[in-house]
């Protein structure tokens, strides 16, 4: 066995061990009779799955693996500013240590995005797709997610360019009291998208559909197609995904604030940080978890513990294989 074979075997065995641990922790969290024990079990399940992903992705990139380079530090700790409300008063402080699992994951899935020193849990809670309607009710805020009716890559042969197009329901935009231009700005898409009046030269019914298209129009070649996912990476963290078991198996959303006030976090990071924080409560101050469930954001916490873990697994599995992974269909 040569050195490359030994490296591949070590990487494979370690990644498999992390996946096995992750699966057992996930099943324990899913089957736990006490809701207060689930967040910590799910967080450690996520942590092990993320480590497996980091090993796999690094090895796929350059066929090298050094166990010493694998991050082992959580890369974050929670801080509360006093008060009774665990969510509103809390922050996650992000470490600048080189062995931070959080930063390693963040840099993998959002390479060009700035990683802040701290994030407010209230901002994280607002960006959790599953349970967002409950968040809006708890926080007494307007809903911020807008469903994408269709999403696709188009080629414009005459100009030899690629374009990403999002189709939105015009009535949904009206429900938010916004225009298409305000949606673009409020979803922080102004550097990437513009409103389109036609598709391939054909006018569409703007009273029903609103089309947003990529404003860059990059030239395409066969090589460009081969690296299509890399080109799309710049858009991904502006689009949220709900994995479903019925057609079309994935629903896509954009996050909109009429006057953007809070930073956008990658969807995986929001889920990961939220469960780290809930796990910190159950680990270090478990007597306060009951207060959290009975407090302002209690219904949101229960909804997230029930439905977010499987979403995290499917979304990270998609990162492993560089394509959509979804639930088994209900027939």
N, C-alpha and C positions, 0 to 999 in steps of 0.2 A: 504494500500500500504506500503510495507516494504522499508527499506532504499535503497536496491539494485534496487527496482522498481523505486523509486524516482530519483536515480542517472541515471538510464538508460533513464528515461523520460527527464530529464534535458539535458543530452548529446544529445539525439535525437532531441529535440526542437531547441537547439542552432545550431547543425550541419545543420538542415534543414533551419534555418534562414539564415545561411551563404551561403548555396547553392542557396537559392532563390535570395539573393542579387547578388551572382556571376552570376546567369543566366541573371538577368536584366541588369547588367553592361556589360556582354558579348554581349547581343543583342543590347544595345545602341552603343557599339563600332563597331559592325558589320554594323549597319545601319546608322552610322554617315556620313553626307555628306562631312565633312572636315577631311582629313587624319590626321591633326595635333591634333585632339581631341581623336583619337582612342587609341594611346599607353597608356595614363593614364587610360582610361576606362578599357582597357584590363588588365593592371597591377592590378587594384583594383579588377577586376573580379578574377584574379589568386589568389590574396591575400586571398579573402574570401573563395575560393575553397580549398586552402591549409589549412586554419584554420579548415574547415570542415573535411578534411582528417586527420589532427592531432588529432582532437577529436575522430573520428571514430577509428583510428588505436590504440590510447592509450586505449580506452574503450575495444576494441577487445582483447587487450593483457592481461589486468588484471581485467576487469569489474569494473573499478573505474574511476571516473571523478571528477575533482575539477576545477571549472571555473577559480579559481585564478592561476592555473598552466598553463593556456593557454597563449602562447606568444602573445604579442600585438605590439611589436616593429618591424619595418621593418627589422632591423638588418643590414642595410647598408646605405651608403650615397655616392654620387658621388663626384669625385674630378678631376678637369682639371688642366693640367700643362701649360696652355697658348696655343696660336696658334689658327688657324682658323678651323682645322679639329676636329670636336667633337668626333669622334670615336678614331682616332689614339692617341689623346692626353689625353684620359680619363681613369680613374680608378674607380673601385667600392671598397670602403673601408668597410671591414666587421667588425661589432661590436662584442665585446666579452660579451655583455650583456646577462644575462640568459634568458631574454624574447624575444630573437631574433627569428622571424618567419623563416628567411632565414636559420639560423643554425639548427633550429628544423627540417625543411624539409631536409636539407643536411644530417643530422645525421640519418634520417629515411631511406633515399634511398641509402645512401652510408656510412654505419656505420663505416667501417674500413678506410675510406679515410680522410686524413688530410684536415682540413678546413683552407685555407690561410687567412692572414690578409687583403689582397687586391688582386683583379684580374684586369687585363688590359682588357679594352673593345675590343681592337684589337684581343686579344686571344679568347675572347668570340665569337666575330663575325666570326672568322675562324672555330669555332666548331658548327655553326648553320647549321644543315643538309639541311633544306629547303632553297634554295637560295645559296648553297655553290658554285655552278658554277659561279654565279654572283659575289660572294666574290672574287673568284680566279681572275676574270677579273678585278675587281676594285682594288685589291691589287697587281695585276701583279705577282701572285704566281701560282705554280702548284696546281692542285686540290689534296686534301688530303684524301677524302673518297673513300674507296674501297668496292664495293658491295660484300656481302656474297651470294653466289649462293644457299647454303642450310645450315641449322643449325639444329643440333639434338643431343639428348642424346642417346648413345649406351651402351648396356650392353655387357661385355665380360665374359661370363659364366665360361669359363675355369679358369679365374683369379678371378672371383667373384668381378668384379669392374665395375664402371660406367665411361664413358668418354663422354665429350662434343666435338663434331667435327664441324669444320667450313670448308666449301668447297668454294674455291675462283677460279675465272677464271684466268688461267695461263696467258692468253693474257693481261688481265687487269694489272696483276703484271708487265709484260714486258713493258706495256705502261708507268708505273711509273719508269722504269729503275731500278728495284729492283729484288732481289732474294727472295725466300720464307723465308730464314733466316733473311734477312734485313726487310721484312714485319713484322716478329715477333718482332724484336727489335724496329722498327720504330712505331709500334702500341702499344708499351709498354706491350707486351704480353709474354716477355721472361721468366717471373716467372711462367707462367701458361700453355703455349702451346709449342708444338714441331711439326716439320714437320713429316707427316706420309707417308710411302711408300706403304702402303696397307690398306685395310679395311677388317677386319675379316680374314686376311691372303690372300685376293685376291688383286693382283696388280691392280692399276688404271692407266689410261692414263695421265701421268704427263704433256703432251703437251697441254692438254685441261683443266684439273682440278688440283688444288693444295689443299691438305688436311692438315689442322692444327688440332691437337687433344690435349686435356687436358693432361698435363704431370704428373698430380698427381695420377690418377687412384685410387680414394678413394674406399674402400670396400663398397658394398651395402648390405642392408638388407631390409626387408619389412618396417622397421622403417625409413630407409634412404629414401625410395621412398615417404613415408608420408611427409618428410621434404625436398623434392626435390627442391622446390623454394628457400628455405633458402640456400641450397648448391649452387644453381645457382647465388645467389646474388653477390658472389665474381666476377662473370664474367660480370654482367649486365652493369656496368658502363664503360666497355670497348667496348660496342656494342651500336650503334645508330640505332634508329627505325624510319621508315617512315610509317605512318598509311595511307592506301589507301582504296578506295571503290571498287576495282576490285581484283580478285584473284592474288596472295595469301593473300591479305589484309594487309600484313606487309612485308616490305623489310628491311633487316638488313645490316649494314655497320660497318666497322672498320675505325678508323682515323689514318692516316699514315704520319709520317714525316721521311725522310731518316735519319736525325740527330735530334731526339726529343729535342725541345728547350722549349716548353711551357707545363704547367701542363694541364692535362685532367680534364674537369669538367663534372659531370653528365649532361645528356642531358636536363633534366628538369630544372636544376640550370642555365644552359646557357640561356635558353629561358626566365626564370623568371628574371634573372639579366639584360638581354638585354632590356626587357620591363620596368623594373624599371628605367633603365637609360634613355630610350626614354621618359618615363613619367616625369622624373625629368626635362628634357629639356622643355617639353610642359607646365610644372607647374611653373617653376621658371625663365626660360628665353625663353618664347615662340617665341620671335622675331628671335631666332637663328635656329628654326626648319626648316624654309624655306631654310636657308643656308645649313643645313644638307642634305636636299633633293636634293639640287643642287650641292652638293659637291661630293667628291671621292666615298663615300659609299652610296650615295642617292639611286641608284637602289636596293641595298641590303636592305636598310631600308624599301622601298616600298614593296619589295617582302616579307619580314618578317612580316610586319604589315598585309599583305593580307593572308598569309598561315600558319604562326606559331601558332596563337591563338588556332585553332581547334586541332592542333597536341598536344599542351600542355594539353588540356582538355582530349583527348583520352588517353594520356600517364598517366596522374594523375588518371583518372578513372580506369586504369589498376592496379594502386597501391592500390586503394580502395578494389578491389575484388580479387587481387592476381592472375589475369589471364588476357590474352589479351582482350582488348575492342577495337573494330574497327568501322569504318563507316558502315552505311547501304549499302548493295551491290547495284551496278547499274546493273539492269537487262535489 
